[in-house]
């Protein structure tokens, strides 16, 4: 199963107040970025947030899940929580704040 474009359009709209939100399609699924930092995966129309201590504290009922077989556990943000635009934006922001900057890609010779 793959994530629908409708799901991604909805999430990107909900997070539009953050400004630098983007998504990149990979193998029918998506990686969600905030200011260039990968913060979540959207797989099978489900939002899997990178686990951080701040993110765990922000979510009242933490549910863990793997976005794909063999993946490390992520924080599963159920679709009913996506409706609260401000809450979802804050969750993505506090998660991004705790994650390190991505390593620069090496240039090919």
JOVENSUL-V718986 format. One record per helix or strand of 3 or more residues. SS is the DSSP state (H for helix, E for strand). FROM is the first residue (numbers start at 0). TO is the last residue. If there is no record, write none. Layout:
ss:SS from:FROM to:TO
ss:SS from:FROM to:TO
This chain:
ss:H from:4 to:13
ss:H from:15 to:17
ss:E from:20 to:25
ss:E from:28 to:33
ss:E from:36 to:42
ss:E from:45 to:48
ss:H from:52 to:57
ss:E from:73 to:76
ss:H from:78 to:82
ss:H from:84 to:97
